[in-house]
Amino acid sequence: MAHPATVRRQERISRALDALGRTLIACGLLLLSFTAYQLWGTGIEQARSQRALERQFEKTAVVTDTTQQPGTTSAPRVPVPGDSVGRIEIPSLGVDEWMVAGARLSDLEKGPGVFAGSVLPGQTGNLAVAGHRTSYGAPFGDLDRLREGDDIIFTTAGGTFTYEVTGSRVVPPTDVGVLAQTKDRAVATLVTCHPKWTSRNRLIVTADLAPVHEPMAPTPIAETIASDPAQITPGWGHDRSRILPTVAWSGVLLAILAAARRLSRGGWWHRAGAWGVASVLFVPSLFMMFENLSGLLPANL
């Protein structure tokens, strides 16, 4: 018969291993859930934002048409950060997305974003657009499949403009020279991460305005481009406004689990009822926690 002290030590080890196993399983499930959120959950948010950008664009286009005097021309309205810029279509890839003014991560969650300092479609200068490759609908997911001569079509309140792909290359994420403006050419630059699932480098696709268009005078979104590499390479904790919501929603999740465990004591109907209600509350709370946590992790276009 084993000594009582030995039995107690074995029980403590058994409880510790059980707790460790449960913790590892919980962490694994959370990682799988977060991966699923990144791949599919973010697409739900992006689809909602796309509908909002479409409505804003249509409303702006109606206002522009009603205020424009017949036989006159005027400079296009310059979008402010967060505004709808227009639509980008890449027929060879099946891309059809609404663009937003700005290329911060909060902007790219809505759709492809036009960098601050970029000109608008159809204008002389560099139209630089960034887009996610593996999350938030992955609008630029297959950008590496573009070939020379492929069309990129932009539609704005000022008209529809076709650009023809001239090439692509991979650059370090700190190479902000790809955003530099041109003085005598109308070009477009598409930016996304490379390779997929990492933000190690940037895939750059360049295009020229098709000869059928006459370039218009530039009206950039901002006077100068942002030279800070962090604009396209934000690291850990880049959106500090999401720290408190992440902590708060994490607390909500723990409270739900604690309440379910407490209320599930008793018969099977208690357990089924408690964990059923907990599941209904847990899933949307987990979604909100992941949404805020994404703003604290390094960028992955």
N, C-alpha and C positions, 0 to 999 in steps of 0.2 A: 504494500500500500504506500502510495506516494506521501511524502511529508507535506503537511498543510501549507508550509511556506512555499514549497515547490509548486503546489496546486494553484496558490494565489498568484505566483509569478507567471505561470502558464496562462492563467485567466487574463491577467493584465496584458500579456503579449498578444493573446487572441483578440482581446477587445481593441488593442491598438492597430493590429493588422486589419481587423474588420473596418475600423474607422478610416484607415488609410485606403483600403480598397474602395469603400463608398465614396471617399473624396476624389480618388482618381477617376472613378466611373462618372461622377458628377461633372468633373472638369472636362472629360472626354465628350460628354453629351453637350456641354456648353460650347465647346469648340466646334462640334459638328453643327450645332444650331447657329452659331455665328457665321460659319461658312455658308450655310443655307441662306441666311439673311443677306450676306454679301452678294450671293449669286442670284437670288430670286426676290428676296424681300425688298432690296433697294430698288428693284425694277417697279414695284408697286408704287413707291414714292415718286419715282421718275415719271411714270405714266400720268400720275395726278398732276405733277408740275408741267408736263407737256401740254395737257389740256388747258391749264391756266395760261401758259404762254401763247397758245393758239387763240384763246379768247381775247387776250390783251392785244395781240397783233391785229386781229380782225377789227377790234374797237378802234385802234389807232389808225388803221387804214381808212375806216369810214370817216373819222374826224378829218383826216388829211384830204380826202376827196371832197368833202363838203365845204372845207375852208379854202380850197384852191380855186382861184379865179380862172375862168376859161381863157386859154391863150397865153397864160403866164407860167413861169417856172420859178421855183424857189429851192433853196438848199434843203436837203432832207433833214428831218428831225434827228438830232444826235441822241441815241439812247443813253440812259444813265444806268449804272450797275443794277442788275436785276431785271431790266426791261427785256421784252422780247425784241430780238433783232430781225428775225425772219426765219426762213426755212433753208436747210441744207439737204440736198438729195445727191446720193451717189448711186446711180442706176446699176452699175456692175456689182455692187455689194448689197443692194436692196435697202440702203440707208435712206430714211425719210424722217428727219428730226427738226424740231424747232430749236433755234439758237437763243442763248441768253447773253446779255452784255455783262462781261466779267468772266474771269477764269479762276476765281478762288474756288476752293473745294465746295463751299456752300452754293456757288453758282453752277458748278459742274454736276451737282446732284440733280439739277433741273434739266440739263441737256448740254450739248456742245456749247462751249463758252468762248466768246470773242474777247481776246486779251485787251486790257486797257492800253490805249495808244494805237490800236489797230484802226485802219480805215474800214469803211463799210463796203459791202460787195459792189463791184463795178467801178470802184474809185481807184485813182492812181495811188499806189502804195502797197503795203503788205497787210493783207487780211489774215491775221493769225488766229486760228481756232483750235482749242484743246477739247479733248473728249475722253471719257472713260473707256477702258478696253475690256474690263472684266466685271464691272458692277454698274449699278444705276442704268440698266438697260444696255450697257456696253455698246454705245453707238459707233465707236471706232474699233470694235473688236476684231474686224478683219481688214484693218487698214493696210496690213502688209501684203494683201492680195492685189492692191492697185498697181496698174501697169501704165507705162508711158502712153499718153493719148486718151486714157479714160476720162470721162466727164465728171466734173463736180458742179452741181447746179445750185445757185443761191437765189432765193426769192425774197425780196424786201418790198417795202412800200414804194421804192423807187423803180422796181421792175425785176425782171428775171435775168440772171447773168450766168453764163457758162464758162467755167475754167477747165483747161486741159492739163492733165498731170504731166509733169516734165521729169520727175524722178523722185527718189526717196533715199534716205540715209539714216544712220543711227548716230546719235551724239550723246555726250554726257548730260545728265540732268541740269548741270550748272551752266550749260552753253546757252545763254540768253541771246546770243547773236542771231539766232534763228528768228527772233521777234523784231529785228531791226527793220526800219522803214526803207522803202525805195523811193527815189524821187522822180523817175521817168518811166516806170513800168507798173502795171497792175498785176500783182501776184497774190497767191493764196498759200498759206502754210498751215498744214494740219499737224497737230502734235498729240501724241499719245505715248503710253509707256511701252518699254521693250526690254526683254521678252515678256510675254503674257505672264500674269500673276506676280510680277515684280515691278519695282520702280527703279531698277538699276540704271537703265538708260532711257532715252527718248527716241521714238521712231518719228522721223520728220518726212512728210510728203509735201512736195512743192508743186505748184500749178501756175500757169499763166492764163490771164483773161483771153478768151477766144478772140481771134481777129475780127469777128463780126461785130464786136462791141467797141464803141469809142469810150475810153476811160473818162470818168467824170472827175471833177476837182475833189480832193480829199477833205473829209470832215471827220477826223479821228475821234474816237470815243473819249480820249484824254489827250492832253497836250504832248506828253512824253510817255514812253513805255516804262514800266517798272523794271529797274535793273537788278532788283533783289532776287537772287536765285531762289529764295524761299517761295516766291510767287508760284513757281512751278515745281518746287521740291520741298513742300512743307514737311517737317519732321514730327517727332513726338510732341504731343500737347499743343498742336498748332492752333486749335480753337479752344481757348481756355474758358470760354463761356459755357462749354459743355461739361466742365468738371463737376459742378454742383448738381446738374440734372442727372449725370451718370451715377453719382453717389446716392442721390435721392431715390432713383429708380431701383438701384441695387438694394437699398434698404427696404423698399416696397416688396421686392421679390423675397427677401429673407423673412419679412413679416408674414407674407402669404404662406410660405412653407411652414413657418413655426405655428401659425394658426391652424393650418390643415393637419399637422401632426398632432396637435393638442386635441382638436375636435374629432379626430378619427379613432380615439380610444373607445372601445365598445364593440358592438356587433358589426357584421359586414356592411349593414346598411349605413352605419355611421361612417365607416371608412369610405364607402362608395360615394356617399353624399358630400363628405368633406373634401375628398380629392377631386370630385367632379366640379364642385364650385371653385376650388383652388385652380384647376386647370383653365377654367374660363377666365379667371382674373390673371393667371400667370402668363399666358401667351401674349396678350397685348402689352403687359408690363415689360416682358422680356424684349419685345419688339422696340419699345421706347428706350429701354436701356441700351440696346445694340445701336440704335440710331444715334444716341449721344456719344457712345463709346467710339464710334467711327471717327468722330471729330478729334479724338485724342491720339489716334494711331497715325503712323507715317503714311503719307500719301501713296496711293497706288492707282494711278490713272488707268 
